[in-house]
Every structure is written in C-alpha cells, then in structure tokens.
Amino acid sequence: MDWLDTLKEMGEPCVLVTVASADGSVPREAGAKMLVTARRTHGTIGGGRLELKSVETARRMLSDPDQPAILFCRISVDTAPGQSSGGEAGLVLERINPPTPEWVTELERRIAAGETLLLATAMGGAAVGRLVSRRDAGCVASVDALPGWLREPARDMLEGGGAAAKLAARRDGDAVLLERMAPSAFQVMLFGAGHVGQALVRVLAELPCRIVWVDDRESQFPESVPASVTRRFSPRPEAEVDAAPRSGYFLVMTHSHALDERICERIFLRDDFAYFGLIGSKAKRAQLERRLADRGVDPKKFARLICPVGIEGIKGKEPGSIAVAVAAQLLQARDAPALRS
C-alpha cells in the first residue's frame, strides 16, 4: 500500500484524505486516499474540484490548531457543461503528526504477514480502536469488542463481503469509516532487469501491485526502485518461482533463452498462477514448447502460457511500448478472471 510507505517516510505533519462514500459520478472509489502536506500532495482522489476542495480543507487543518483532528465533509463533483449527471463524495480527513503512529507500523507489519484486518476511523463520540481483527491480538481489537451496531458490517467486510470501504453512521452523530486492509492479490514476479523489464517496472509502479524483480545480474538493477518493488538478485532465478504466492502473476523476460526455459518449466510445475507471460515471438514459443515437452511437461499446460505478451494492436517495439501493452494485459487478467481460465 503506497500510502502507508509514504506516510512512514513523511517526516512532517500531513492530512490523510480518504474517500468514504461515492454517490453518482465520482472520479475515485470509496477507499481511495491521498496525503496532503503544507506544500505537497501524494497520491490522488481523482483531481478536479473534488481534489482542489479537499486539499484546501486539509491545509486549513494543518495551519489552524483549533481545527478538529478528524473531519468529515461532503463535496459535490461538478460535471462538464452539457452533462446531466453529477456526484457527491464523502471525505474523511485526518491530521497526522510525526512520529509515525503505532497503528501505521502495526498495520503494515500485519499486512506483510498475510493478515486481513480493518482500519477504523471514528468520528463523533464513537469509541473504536484503530485496527480490528477477527480476534484480539496485541494492539488489535476483535470484532466482538466493537459496538453492536458495527459488528455485522465489520464481520462482513473481514470475510471479503461487500465494499472494501464503508461509512457506518448512527442518528446520534457517531460514525466510523471501516476499511478492509489485506495483502495485495496483485503480485507480479518479474524475471529480467533488461530494458523492457526496467520500463515495465516504471509503469507497474503507478498501479496498486507489488513487484518482485528477479535477475542473476546484480549490476543490472537500478540504484533505486519504487517502494512497491523488491529487487532480488539470484544466481538461480528459477529457484525463486517457488516463493511466489498462489494465484500470482509471472512475467519472464530474461537475457537468456536457456534461462527462460528453466524458469518456465518451474512455473508450469506450480500450475497455480493467475497469469504467465513470456516475452518473445511465436517461433520462440514453439521451440520452448518442444523442449519442455521433451523434458516431461504436459503439453496441455501450454495453453495457459501467453507468448507473445501484451495486448493486441500496439505495434511499437520500443521498451516503453511493450511495457504499456504488457501492463494493460496484466490489468485485464486481474479484472477479468475469465481470461485466466
């Protein structure tokens, strides 16, 4: 979660802006976030009037100590002339001062450990801990410890039902924004740090995914990478395949056909991936299939391999063009499970 990484590194007072509700035509979904400081913004909730007004409100909260630490407001979203539909977004703004709050560190730690939990932001007089799980664990409260009116939506969200963010309110003014926080299911294991791999990492860094970037040439990696990227130097890249989570996304684009074959063979042995792409031509694919069949890989599995990679219709061979085409295909695979069957 990029906003967690940014918040930890902020080092100055900021306001965390969250879209709590989205009615009608609103540019971002409930749960979208941005961080606002006195001079900068990080992330976006969609731009336009919605973002302009939220930044103005956030900076008033930063400049005026008498402003509440947590504020809820509604902002209408203007439409272009001639359009008949508009929308309204409910926003929760929370002022956060350094040092990094304990709940930020704990939330990041638990997500990294594979846990799903809720982030609760209370307004009015609601007494709710920041982190909620299925059971008590350290500084995390259990669902059963929530007020009765919150237990059912919290349980539903923890089980993956309904929206990922929900604003629950009572007539007496109490309100709590509940957000499901879970490890990203969109995790890409990218083999190859050549020109296309580097271009692809730059594109994927703008998306809500985690990238494990593997190469057997340590010097090939750039000196710095986005927070969502983990560089992994390995003399035997194919051995890294086993460390990927189930339903992962694999992309193979190394500097060696022989290495590509070893990695592909290892991926086929898993057979639990959501996406498996190999850069190369149809001729390369045919040769790979013959070699792997000779080594005992079931030819029926080859239908799940995407090679050449990238959406159709993009003819450019520049690394940037290929990266955009591949990233678009990854998004299609993520958003349309039928493409993965």
N, C-alpha and C positions, 0 to 999 in steps of 0.2 A: 504494500500500500504506500504509494509515493508520498501521500500527505503525512504519514507517520514518520517516514525518513526525513522529510523536510522539516517537520516540527521539531524533531530531535536536534537538528542542526541549526535551528533558527537563531538562538542566542540573543533575541530581543523580543520585547512584547509584541504580541500579534493577536489577531482575531480569527478564530476558526469559523468559517461560514459554511453552513450545511443546508442544502435544500431539503426541507422537512416534508413538504407536500407540493404537488404539482397538479394543478387543475387547468384543463384546457390545453392550449398551445403554449407550452413552456419549453425552453431550449434544452434543459437538462432534467434528468430523472431525480426522484427523491433519493437522497443519499449522496448526491454529487457534492464535492467540497472544494473550497479554496481557502488559502491563507492570505491574510492582509496585514501588512506592517505599515508603519507611518509613511514609507516611501515606495514599497514594492508590493506586488501580488504574486502568488504562486498557485498555479492551477487555474481552473476556470469553472464557473457555473453557467456559462453559455454566452457571455458577452452582452452587448446591448444595454438597454435601460435597466434590466434586472441586475446586471453586474455593476453598473455605474452606481445605482442607488445603494446596493449592498456595501460597496467599498466606501461610499460617503458615510453610511451609518457606522461601519466598522471603525473608521478613522475618528469619528466623534467619540466612540467608546474608548479609543486609545488616548485621546487628548483630554478627555474630561473624566477625572477620577470619580465624579458623582454619578456617572452612568452605571447601570447595573452590569454585573459581570456576565450575565447571560440574558439575552434579549430575543424575543420572538417578534417578527413583523411579517406583514404580507405586502407583496409588491406586485402590481399589475404589470403585465407584459404587453407593451404596445405592439400593434401589427402595422405592416406597411399600408400606405394609402390604397384603398380599394379592397382590402381584405376584410372579411366579416367576422373572423374568429380571433379571439384573444385568449389570454390565460392569466392565471394568478399563481404565484409561488409563495409558499410559506417558508420563511427562513429562520433558522436558529443561529444566532451569533454568540460566540463565547470568547471572552478575553482570556488569554493565557499568557502568564508572565514566566520568564525563566526563574529558576532552573526547570528542566523538563519535568512535568508532573509524573508522579509514580504510576498513574494509570496508563500513561502512554508507553512507558517501558514495559509494564506488565502485559499490556495488550499485544505489543509487538512480540514479546517472548512467547506468549501462548499461541499466537497465530503461527509463529515459526515452528512450534512443537506440534502443529497439526490440529489444534483445538478450535472449535467453533463456539463463540460466545457473543453476548450482546453488549453494545456500548449504550448506556442510558444517560441521557442529558435531561435533568429535571428542571422544570420551571414552576413558578408559584411556590406552594408550600410542600410539594411532593418530596418525601424523604426516601431517596433511592440511591444505592451505591452506583458507581460509575460502570462497573463491569458485572455482568450477570451470566452465570453458567447453569448447567443442569444440577449442579450440586455445589455446596460450599467448598472452597479450595483457596486457602490463603486470604488474599485481599479481594477475592471474587465471591460475590454473594450468590446464593442459589435462587432459582425461580420461586421456590416456596417462601422466600423471605420478602418477596415483593408485596405491595398492597394488593388486595384481592382483585381490584379492577384491572390490574396489569398482568396477572398471572396467565390468563388464557392467551392473549396476543403474544406474550413473551415465549410461552411454550411452543406455540405455532411457529414462530419465527426461528427458534432454535432447531426445530425439526425440518426447517427448509421450506415451510409453507408460506404462502402469501408473499408480500413485498419484502424487500431487503431492508426497507426503512419505513417506519410507521410512527405517526404522531398520535399518541393516545391522550385524550383530554377528558376532564370531568367538568360538570357545570359549575363547580365551586372555583374554577380557575386553575386547578392543578393540571399540569400537562407534562408528559415525558416523551421525548423522542427516543425511540428504540431503533437501533441499527444492528443488523446481523453482520458480524465480523468473522470471516472464515478464510482459511488458506485459499489462495487463488487456484482455481481449477485450470487456469490457462497458463501452463508452464511449458516453456519451449526449451528443448535441449538442442542446441545448435552446434554441429560439428564443422569446424573450419573457420579460421580467422583471416581468410584472404579478403580481397577487395569486396566481393559480394557479401560475405559474412559481415564485414565491418559496416557496409551500407545498410544491411538488414537490421543490425543491432540499433543503428541510429533511428530507423523507422519504428521498430518494435518498442523502443524506449518511450515513445509517446503513447503507448497503449497500456491498458491495465493487465500486464502479464509479467511473469518472472522468467528470466532467461538464464540458463546455464550454458556457458560458452566454452567449448572444449577444443583444444588443439594440442598437437605434440610438438609445437614450436613456440616456446615461451616468449621469444622475442617478437612474435607476430602480433601479440595483443597490444593495443594502445595503452599508454601510461595511465589513463583514467577512463572509467566507464560509468554509465548512469547507475544510480542506486539499485535499480531493478535487475542489474546484470551481475552474475557471479562468474569470474574467469576461472577456468580450471585447466591447468597445464597437466597433461598426462602422456607419458611415453607410450601408453597403450590406450588410445581413446576408446576403442571398442569395449574396454572393461568398465567404462563409465555408464554404459547403457543400463546396467542392472540397477543403478542408483536412482533412475528416474521414477517418478510416481506412476501409478496406474492411470490410464487414460491421458497420458502425456502426449506432447506434440514433438516429433522428431524431424529435424532437417539435417541432411547430410550434404556437405559441400566442401570436402577437404581438397588438399593439393595432390592427392594420390588416388588413382583408380583402385589399386590394391587395398588401400586403407578403407576406401568407401565400401568395398565388398565385405571386408571384415566387420565393419560397423553395421551394415545392412543385414548380414547374416545374424548378428547378435540381436538386432531389433526383431527380426522375424521369429526368433526363438521365444521372445516375450509374448508377442501376439495379443497384447492388451492395450495397444496405443489408440489414441483418437485421431492422429494424423501422422503420416510417414511420407516425407518428400525427399527426393534425391535430385540434385541438380545434374543436368546432362541431357543428351539427345535420346531419341528413340533407339538409335543404334547402340548407345551405351547401355540403355535399359535391357535390350535384347541380349547383349553379351553378359550382363550381370545375371539375368535370369538363367541362362545356360550354365554358368559357372556355379551358381548356388544350387541349382537342381542337381548338378553332378556331386555336390557336397551333401546332398540329402535333404535340402529344404523342400517342403511340399509345394509344388508349382501352384496349387490352388491359392496359396497365400499371396502370390504376386499381384493379384487383382487389387490388393489394398495399397500397393505402392503407387505414389504419384510421381511420375517422371515422364516427361519434363515437368518441372514445377511452375507454379504461377497461373493466375487466371488467364484465359484466352483473350486475345485482342490487343495485347501490349507487345509490340514488335521490337522495341528497343533492346539492345544487348548491353547497354551501359549498366554498371553495378547498381546505380540508383533505380533504373527502370525495372531491373529484375527484382530488386528489394521490394519495391512498391507492389509488383504483381504477386510476389510470394506472400507479403503481409496481408494483402487482400484475400488471398486464398485461405490463409490461416483464420482470418475473421469469419469467412464463410463456413469453415469447418467448425469453428467454435459455436456459431449461431444457428447452424442447421445440422443437427445430429444425423439427419437422413443422408448427408453427404459422407458420413463416416461408416456407413453400413456396407 
